[in-house]
Amino acid sequence: NQVKRCDEMQRKLRFLLEEMGKADIVNVENKNADLQQAIASSRMLTGSGYEKSYDLDELEVNLDELEQDLCDISAAMTKLERSKSELVEFQLVLDRAGSFFDTARRRANLETGTASASVGDEASLMEAPLIDGNQYTSSMQNVTSPSNVNMRLGFIAGLIPQVKIASFERILFRAMRGNMFLRHQEVGLVMDPAQCEKVNKSVFVIFFSGERSRTKILKICDAFSANRYPLPEEPNKQASMRSEVNTRLRELSATVDASSDQKRTLLLRIHHDWDSWMALVKREKMIYHSLNKFNIDVTSKCLVAQGWIPTRAREEIIQALKEACAESNAPVNTVFHQVYTSESPPTYFESSKVITAFQSVVDAYGIARYREMNPTVFTIVTFPFLFAIMFGDVGHGLLMLMFALYMVLSEKKMENKVKNDMVEMAFGGRYLILLMSIFSIYTGLLYNEVFSIPATFFGPTKWVWSDSKEIYTMPDGAAPYAFGVDPIWHGTKTELTYLNSMKMKMSIVMGVIQMLLGITVSLWNFLEKPTGPQSVERDTLSIYFEFIPRFLFLMCTFGYLAFLIVIKWVSASKADLYLLMINMFLSPGTSDCGKDCEVSDPLYGLGPLAAFLVLIAFACVPVMLFVKPMILKKRHEKKTGGQEYGVLSDEDQDEGLLNLEGGMSGEGDGHHEEFDFGETMVHQMIHTIEFVLGAVSNTASYLRLWALSLAHSQLSAVFYEKCFVAALETGSAIAIVIGFYIWALATFGVLMIMESLSAFLHALRLHWVEYQNKFYYGDGYQFEPFSFSDIKI
């Protein structure tokens, strides 16, 4: 199996990569970028198309040899390192444990005179050396005791981890009932021969008497993983052994260094070709994996492959197949034949690095059906604009614009860098952030706000103060403010009342426009309804009894409300829109438009029109609910002659026999679907109720534009006034610096990060729920062509 063969080669290559990583030759995390570059460089744009630089069989043999060489070198180095670690520990034992005996001898020499003058002094005997003139590891000595009884002592030396020394001493004391003497000294971090890692250890020497004690101590040392080493007592033997150990250490160090240089040289040679080797193995594995999906035609002795290709790439693929046959000297040309099927094709949209982020927003909801209208066409404009309505501020938009421009201008540098999930997400949506920032600057100009400070980019206000009336008045003949909200409203008592009314009405108008756009886009799906990969039909039934009633229902209800809002803005009407909408449904025909609304008001006397619109809206509901299912039922009865099961034609009978013979009777081709009137009626009822109730809830949902815009503006104003302005009023330089620092942190942390994320999520919800549910099914599947660009480690 060639796939398993490639898997084994990948395992060997990953082993080589791990060894290179351990030797600090390569950074494993950056290998994906190097691998993609190797794949791109291995494509030869010549007449022969794609070429391979290596032979797979030769590479397999080469990898076997390299793996075996590395394993042998690593095993030898491990053995040498273990021997070196043991010699280092032995050297420490000779140095530290030998010092115990040197100290005892010096003290014995100093007290020799005292011991000979007073032999019966017990204190002198206690200070006498324990060992004097013992043989190697088992020598004994005679110690003169008050009763002239000879005592034979032995000792054991070695190293033990420092963390175990306390429990080691306690166990020894209990096991020996105190008949032993332990001395130890910490030596720091030492390479442990067994674990091959550095451990903090201590040198110890245990003095004891008797063979039974020796056996107990040896078992305890083994239990505590203590490494024991032979230690001669005599100074000349210690010096000789120390010299021998130092000589062996120098020889082992030279051998280890030579082995390390040999291994590094081998790894450097592997590093030079590793990317090309991995790219070759990955490509071959993908090719064999795709070949495994082919069907074998035993009769014709050939492989048969079925798949999807873009229509525009048909001629290019045929030419590539011809070139492949000519290059491989195949005796038979490849046969390319178009298969007609009723299976739904995958969805493929051509994209670019600018559109990819917007397409990802739509694909996160669901992949479009084949030939279904792509919402990305409108999302490129509507998504950043709805975001900007909630995030409108010139200053905040400029900060976001600088961040987006930095990512866009340095995208080539950042593509090959390792990024965390948050940075990767922001970098992938850099063009989306760029458009959101531009639209935020635009809406900030409409609001005339720069970090919540009123701006006068388009001249001063036209309102003037009247001392006699003690109010602001507009002079006769004066035009309104040139662009956006008049800055005179900022800071007044009626600021919130005015801005809330304006932004609330604006949110409703924008919501109605986008929902009408969604219903209008559904018309395209009905005009070009696919019946196969290459065939479409016009779904007139859905056009007349779904699209038109839905459009009329929304226009006659909330479209009428949006129309009233625009008329009131243009004509300065004093009509109460709440009262007009309440009378429209509860008192049809009433012309009253509020207590301040006069007969000359443009919105007075619209009662008959409102009653007519309500009648149309109510009439659209049964049309959407009953007409389409009833017509489908009549069509089905006409097709089957009023019978529950229709008479099969000759073609249907032959097709049924073929399905039974081929074991495919459960699949079906979609042309002879069963019709269930009850299921169709329930389905239509659900969609009708969902649309009618959704028209109300979706319109109310667009009020989040007003709420988020108000929250952003007020938070920005509070941070500016309470942090920075309050610090300026103190007149203290230190207070100003601290106040500016706090204001900057609040602006970046709360407004630029939290508020922008909140506005993004709300704009995402408006597109997924309120907009796309009017026309977008999103139950297709993505076209995934065979491509080497997807190869990763």
N, C-alpha and C positions, 0 to 999 in steps of 0.2 A: 504494500500500500504506500503510494507515493506521499500521501498526506502525513502518515505516521513517520515516514522517512524524513520529511521536512520538519516535523515536530522534534524529532531527535536532534537534528542539526541545530534547530533553534535553541534547544536545551544546552547544547555545547557552546553555542555563541553567547548565551546568557551567562554560562559559567565563566567564559573568558572575560565578559564584561565585568562580572563581579570581582574577578582577580585584578583587572585593571583599576577598578574603583578602590580596592584595598591598597593598591600600590600608589594611589593618588596620581594616576596617569590621566584619568578622564573623570568628568563629572557625569554621573549616570543620569541626573535629572535633565541635562541639556541634550541627551542623546536623541530625543525624538526629532528635534530641529535638524541635527546633523543627518539623521536617517532620511528625512524628507529631501534634504539637499542632495544626498547620494542618489535617491530615486530620480530626482529631476535631472541630475547630470548623466544618469545612465541611459536616458532616452536620446537616441540618435535621430535627429531630424533629417534623415537621408531618404533616398528612394526605397531603401529596404525596410523603412519603418522602424521597428523596435529591435534592438540587438542586445545580446548578453555579453558581458565582458569576461565571464568566467564559465567554466564547465561545472555542472552540479556534481558529477561523479568525482572529478578531481578535488573539488572543494570538500566533499564528504571525507575522502581519504586524508586530506590535509588537516581537517578538523580533528579526526581521530588521532593523528600523530601529535598535534598540538596539545590536545587534552591529555594524552598519555604523558607527554614530556612535562607539562605543568604539574600533573599529579605526582610524577616521580620527583621533580624538584621540590615541590611543596612537602612531600613526605620526608625527603632527606633533610630539608631545612627544619621541619618540625622536630625530627630526631636530634639534629645538631643543637637546636635551641633548647631542647629538654636537657641534653648533656651539659650545655653551657650553664643553664640555670642551676643544675645540680652542683657544678663546680663553684659557681658563685656562692651558693649556700654553704658548701664545704669550706670555702675561703672565709666566710663570715664566722663559721664555727671555730676555725683555727685561730682567727684574730680575737674574737670576743671571749670564747670559752677558755682559750689559752691564757687570757689575761687573769681569769679567776685563779689559776695555779700560780702565776707569777706573783700575784698579790699575796697569796698564802705563803709562798716561799720567803718573800721579803719580811713578812711579819714573823715567820718562824726563825729566821736568822737573827732578827733583832731581839727575840726573846730566848735565844739559846742559853745565854749566860744566866738569865733568871730561872730558867727551867732546871739547870744543873745545880743551882744554889738551893733551890727549894723544890725538891722532887715531890714532896707530899702536898704541895699547894694545889688545891682543886681548881682554882681559877686559872692557874697557868696551864693546867691540862686542858681546860675548856678552850683556851685560845690557841692551842697547838694545831698545826696543820693536820687536816684529815688524811691527806695522802702524802707520802714521802718516798719516792723511789719505786712507785708501782710500775708494773709492766703494761703493755698495750691493752687497754679496755678491760682487762681482767686482773691486773696486778693488785697485789695486796700489800699492806704495810702493817708494821707492828707499832702499836701505840701503847705507851706505858701508862697503865691505869693505876689507881691507888691500890688495886689488889693484884697488880702485876699479871693481868689476864690479857693475852693477845687477842686483838680484834681485827678481822679482815674486811676491808671496804672495797667496793667497786663503783663505777660511775658510767652514766649514759649521757651523751650530748646530742643535740640536734636543734631544729627550728620548728616552731609552731605558730599558727596565726595569733596575732595579739589579742583578738577578741575572745579567744578560747583560753587564754593563760590563767584567768581567775578560776574558772571551773576545772581546768586541768590540775591546778595546784590543790584545789579542794578535794578532788577525787583521789589524787595521790595520797594526800594526808589521811583520808579515811581508809583507803585500801591498805596502806602500810601501817596504820595505827600510829602514825607519827614517827616511825623508824626509818626516816629518810631525810635528806637535806636537799632542797631545790634552790638553785640560783638562776636568774634569768635577766636578760637585758634586751630592750627593744632596739631593732636595727632599721626600722622604716620599711618602705615599699621594696619588695623583692619579687622577682618573677618566679611564680610557683611552677615547678616542673610538671605537675599533674594537670593543673587547670590552664596553663599557658597564659596567665594574666597576673598582673602585679597585685600582691597582697601584703598588707602590713604585718610583719612577723617579728618574733622575738627569739633570741638564742637562749637555750636552757641547758643546764647540767644538773643531773640528779645523782646524788651519792646514796648508796644503799649498802646493805650487808646481806649476803646469802644468795644462793641461786633461786630460791623460791621468790624472793623479793624481785630479783631480776626478771623472772618470768612474768610476774604481775605488772611490772612497770612497762615491759615491752608490749603487753596486750593493751594497756591504757594508752600508750603512745600511738598504736595502730588505730584505736578507736577515735582518737582526736586528730587523725591525719597528720601526725607529727613526722617530719622527715629526720631520721637518725643518721649520723655520720660517725665513722671511727675517729677517735681523738687520742693520740699518744700523749702521755703525761710528761715525758722527758723533754726538756727544751730543745735539745739538738735534733730529736726526731720531729718535733713540731716545726722547726725551721726547715728541715729537709723536705717535709711534706708540703709546707707552704710554698717553697720554691718550685716543687714539682707541679703543684696546682696552678701557680701563676704561669708556668710554661705551657701547660695544657690549655689554659684559658686563652693565651695569646694565639696558640695554634687554632683553637676552635673559632675564635673571633675572626681570624683571617679566612678560615674556611666558610663561615657563615656569610661574611661580606662578599666573598667570591660567588657563592651560590645566589645571594641576593642580586648581585650585578648581572649574573647570567639570567635569572628570572626576569629582571626588569628589561634587559635587552630583548628577550623573547616577547614580552608584553608590548614593548614599543613597536616591534615589528608587526605584531597582531593589530595594534591600534591603528596602524597606517591603512590596513585593508578591512577593518572590522565593519565599517559602515557599508561598504560595497558587498561584503559577504552576507550581512543581514538583509540588505535590500534584495539581493538575489534570492535568498531562501524565502523571504516573505512573498516575493512576486511569484515564485514557482508554487508555493503553497496555495496562493489565491487562484492561480491558474488550474491546478489539479483539483481544488475544491469546486471550482465552477465546472470542470469537466465531469466530476462525479454526478452533477445534476443532469447530464445528457442522458438520453435514452439510446439503447443499443438496438439497431435494426439488424436482426440476425440474418434475414433474407438478403438484404443488400450489403451486409457487412460494413456498416457505417454508423456513425454517431448522429443522432438527431437532437437538435437543441431548439427550444422554443423560448421566446422572450419578447420583451417590449423595447422598441427603439423610438426616438423622436422622428416624426415624419420628415423633418427637414434634413436629418442626418442619414437618410436612406441611401443616397448615392455615394456618400462618403464611406459608409460601411461596406457597400458592395465593392468599391474600389480597394479598400483595405483588405478584404477577403481575397481578391484577385492577386494583390501583391504578396500576401502571405503564401498563397499556393505556388506562385512563381518562385519565391525565395526558398521554399522547402522542397521544391522539385516534386510536388505531389503528382501522381499519375492521373488523378481525377480532380476536376475542379470542384470547388465548394458550390453547392446549390443553395441559392437564396430564394425563398418563396414566402410570399405574404399569406398569412393564415387569417381567415375571417372567422371571428368568434363573437359570441354574445357576452363574454366575460368583461367586466368593467375594467378599463385600463387604469394604470396608475396616474397620478397627477404630477405634472412636471411644469414648473415655472422657471423661465430663465431669470437669473438674478445677477446682482453685482454686489460689491462690497458696500455700496451706499444703501441698497434696498434690502440687504440681508437682514438687518436688525428689525425692520418693519415686517418682513415676511416671517421672522421668528415670532413676533408678537401674535400674528394671526395663526401660525402653525401650532402655537402653544394651546390654542383653543381646540383645534382640530384641522386635519388635512382636508383641503377642498376635494369635492368629488371631481370626477373627470368632466371637463368643460363647464364646471361651475364657475361663476363669476368670482374673481379673486378680490377679496376686500382690501388687499394691500394697496391697490390702485388709489383708493380714497383715503386709506389709513395714513399714507405718507403726509397728507395735509391735515386731516381731521384730528389725528392723535396728538401731534404737538400743539395744535391750536386749542383743543380742550384742556390740555395740560397748562398752557399759557394763561387761559382764563382764570385758573385757580392759583397760578404762581406769578401773576403779572407784576413785575417791578423791574425798572430799568437797571438798577444797581445789581440786584440778584441775578438778572439775566446776563449782565456783563461778566459776573464772576463765573457763571456756568459756561458762558461762551469761551472764556479763557481756558477753562479746564478741557472743554471739548476740542478747541483748536490745538492745544498741546498734544492730545492723543492723536488727532488727525495728522498733524505735521510730523510727529515722531512715530508714526505707525510702523515704519519699516524697522526701526530699532526695537520697538516693543514687541513685535511679532515673534522674535526669536528668544525673548527673555522669559524666564520662568515667572509666572504670575499666580497669585492666590486666587481663590474663587471670586472674591468681590472685585478685584482689579480685572480679572478676565471677563467678568460680566459687563463692567463699565466699558472696557476696551472694545468688546464686541458690539456694543450699542453706541459707539462714539458718534456716528452720524445721526442717530436718533437724538442724542443729547445735544448735538449741534443745532438741529432744527428746533428742538424744544427751547433752547436758549434764545434763538433768533425770534421765535414767536413770543417768548416772554418779554423780550425787549419791546416788541411791537405793542403788546397789550399793556406793558408798563407805560408806554407813551400815551395810550388811550386813557389810562388811569391817572397820568401825570404824576407818577410817584417814582422817586429814586431813594431807596432805602427808607421808604415811608415818608420822605420829605417831599412836600409839594413842589413841583417844578414848573417853570414858565418857559418852556422851550419855544412855544408858539405865541409869545407876547403876553402882556399883562391882561388882567381881567377887564371886562367891559362894564362890570357893575360898579356903581359909585354910591357913596354914602350920602343919604339925605338927612340933613339935620332937622328939618321940620317933621319928617315922618319917623326919624330914627330907625330907618331900615335901609338896606341896599336896594337901589332901583336901577333899572336898565334904561338908559336914555333913549329917546325916540330915534328911530333910524339906525340904532347900533346893532351890529351883527353879533350872533353868538360867538363863543370861543372858537378859534380856528380849527382846533383838532383835540378831540378827547374831552375829558372832564375839566370843567373850569376850576382852576386851583383855588378860587375864592371859597369853595365849599369846605376845604380842609381846615379843621380847627374850629368850625362853627358848631352851634348846638344842634343844628339840623343835618349835620354831616352824615350820621348813620342812617337817619330816616331817608335822606335823598339817595345815598349810595345803595342801601338795602333795596329800595324800590327799583332802582335802575338795574342792579345786578340780578335781582330775582326775575324780573321780566325778561332780561336778556337771556337768562338760563333757560326759561321756557321756550323762547323763540329759537334758540340754538338747538334745543332738544327736539322740537317739532320738525325743524329743518332736517336734522340728521335722521330721524325716524322716517320721514317722507323719502329721504334719499335711499334708505334701506329698502323700503317698499318698492321704490322705482327700480332699484337694481334687481329685485326679484323678477321684474318683467323680462330681463335678459335671459334668466334661467328658463323661463317659460317659452320664450321665442326660440331658444337654441337648446331644447331638451335632447340629450343624447339618447339614441336607441341602440348604439353600437360604437365601436371605435372610430368608424368613418361615416356614421350616419346620424342625422339629427332630425327632429320633427318639431313642429309648433304645437305646443300644448294650449290649444284655444280654450279648452274647458277651464283650465286653471287661470287663464288670462281674464275670462269674462266673470268667473264666479269665485275667484280668490283675489287677484290683483286689484281689479276695479272696485269691488266692495270694500276691501281693506283701505284702499287709497281714499275712497269717499268717506268712509267712517272716520278716519283720522282727520281729514280735512274739515269735515262738518262739525267736529267737536273741538279738538285742541288746535287744529289749523285756524278755526274761527277765532279762538282766543288769541293766537299769535297775530292774526290780522287786526284784532281790536287793539292790541298793545302797540303795534306799529302806527295805527291811525291816531291813537292817543298821543304818542310821541310827536308825530308830525303836526297835528292840529292843535296841540295844547288843550285837549279836551279835559273837562272836569268830571267825566263819567266815572262811576264806581264799577270797576270791572268785576269785583266779587259779586255785586248785586246783579250785574248783567248775566253772569254765568249761572247764578242760582235761579234767576227767573227763566233762563233758557230751558232748564230741565223741570223745574217745579211749577212755573207759571208761564207756559209758552204763549207768546203773543203779547206779553206785557211790554210796554214801551218805556217804562220808568227806568232811569239810569242813575238815580241818586238824588240826594237833596240839593246839591250844588249844581246839578245838571239842568240847564235850561232847555227850552224847546229848540233854540237855535244851535245847540251843541251838535257836533257832527255825529255823535254816537246816540243821539236821541231818536226814538222811533224805529229801532231795529228789531222790535218784538216779532213782527210777522216773518222777517228773514230768519230769525233764530228758531222760530217754530218750524219753518220749512226745513232748515238744516237738521233739526232734531228728528223730524219725520224721516228724512233720508237716512240718517245714521241708524235709526231703529229698523228701517226696512232692510238695511244691508246685513243685519245679523241673521235673519232666516235665510237670506240668499246664500251667505257663506256656509250656513249649517246644513241645509237640506238639498239644495239644487244639485250640487256636484255628485253626492252619493246616489241620488235618484237617477240621474242621467247615466252614471256608470252601471247601475242595475239594469236600466233599459237596454243599454248596449250589450251587456252580457246575455240578457234574455234573447235579444235578437240574434246574437251570434250562435247561441246554443239551441235556438228554436223553442224556448220555454222549458227545456228539460234541465234537470240538475246536472247531467253529464252529457256532453255533446258527442256526436257521432264522429269517429276517427276517420280521417281521410287515408288514402293509400300511403301517402308520405309519412303521416303520423304513425301508421301501423308499422311500416318498415323501420322508422326511427325507434319505436318502442322495442321491436325485436332486437335491434342492434344494441340498445341500451341493456337489455336483459342478457344478451350474450356477452357483452363486455363488462358486466358487473357495474354499470354506471347509472342504473335506474334511479338512484337516490340523489343524483346531482342536479339534473335538469338544466335547461339552457335559458330559461327566463322568458321564452316566447309563449308558453302555454300555462301561465300562472292561474291558479284557482282564484275565484272571486267569492268573497264572503261579505255579504251586504252588512251584516251586523258589525263585523270588524271595521269595515270602511266607515260606517256611520259613527262608531265610537271614536275612531281616529279623527274624523272631521270635527266631531263635537269637541274633542280635547283641544284641537288647534284653534277652533273658533273662540271657545271660552278663554283660552290662553291669550289670544290676540286682544279680545275686547277688554278683559281685565288688565292685561299688560299695557294697553294704551293709557290707562289711568296711572298705574304704578310706575311705568317707565317715564312718563312725563314728570311725575313727582320726583323720580330718581335724579333727573337732571338738575334739580334744585341743589344738589351737592356742589355744582359749579359755583353757585352763590355762596354757600356755606364755607367752602374751602377758600374762596377768594377773600371773604370777609375775615376769616380766621388768620390768613396770611398777612393781610394788611394790618389788622389790629395787633398781632404779635410783633410785627416789625415796628409799629409805632410805640408799643410799650417798651420794647428793648431800647429803642433810640431815646425816648424821653426819660425813662427811669435810670438808665445806665450812663449814657453819654451826656445828655443835656443836663442832668442833675449834677454830674461832675464838673461840667463847664460853669455852672452857676456858682460853685464854691470858689472859683478863682485859684485854687491850689494846683500847682503843676503835677504834684504826685497824685492827687485825686483825679486829675484829667487823664493821666497815663493809665491809672488803674481802671477808671471808668471806660476808657476806650478799649482796654484789653478785655474787660468783661463783655462789652457790647460786641466786639469782634468774635469772641468765643461763642456768644449766643447766636450771632448771625450765621456763623459757619456750622455750629453743631445742631442748632434747632431748625433754622430756616433753610439753610442750604442742603442739609442732609435729611433730617426728619420730615420737613414740610415738602421737599421735593419728592421724596419717596412716597409720601401720602398722596400727593397730587398725581404721581405716576400710577399708583394702584387704582385710584378712583377713575382716572381716564381709561385705564385698562378695563375696569368693570363696565364702564359706559359703552365701550366698543364691543365687548364680549356679550353682554346681556341685553342692553337696550337697543343696540344697533344691528349686530350680526344676526340676532335671532329672527329678524324680519325676512332674511333671504338665505342665510348661510347654514348648510347642514353640517359640514365639516366631518363627514364620516368616510372620507376617501383614504387612500394609502399613498405614500410617497414613492416616487420613481427613484430607485437607487441603482444607478448604473455601475457597471464594473469599472473600478478606478483604482490605480495604485496610489493615489494621493491620500487615501484613508489608512495607509499602512502606518502603524505605530509599534513601538517595542512591546 
